[in-house]
């Protein structure tokens, strides 16, 4: 049985509809055809998914990927675009805990970010100076945002919508295509946002709205070993490669003019 099959059965029963009435009056298909979707024996085509999504006011993303039986339905419907459901784990005193996403299992977060059981299985810490808001710790990866290096953790504060983003502030973007990435926000565009790295060797790029699962604003960092500032020699080498990269691009542009 698929998540989608369980979801549409749950939603239909919640509305007090029979399979026959839902198929005839809402989807305009036969009951036999609809029952195959609800029993997981057939996949619904895009046009049927759209009708179900609009009728129940639940995004297609949630219908296909999240077991909505685990959440208060009314609260979910009221979420912006109801595309993000954030499980919150608290301790015995009711204080929010900071879940730590392990380095080796960071890609698993893309599958478990909306599953309370997955979030509850993570190790947790509490920091007294991080109290207002929801925080989570993500593993640093690569050298695009010094001084964070492999083995470090970046603690982020949950951002509910794109309007909260501020230019030149650092954020953790959880995306479908690129996983977990740590970048600075540059500006918002019509269908995407522009981001850039502190390391000038890397060029700015855009992330489409539909690709974004979660956004967390930088709040603090955890360094597993003694902090080492970004060395001048390393920085100079990176700048040198950056200049070489720009020169190569200029040569490519000039070469293109002669084609």
Helices and strands as residue ranges (DSSP letters): H 3-14, H 19-21, I 22-27, H 31-38, H 46-56, H 60-65, G 68-70, H 73-77, G 80-82, E 98-100, G 103-108, H 109-112, H 116-120, E 123-125, E 135-139, E 153-159, G 162-164, E 170-175, E 179-188, E 192-196, E 205-208, G 209-211, E 212-222, H 232-257
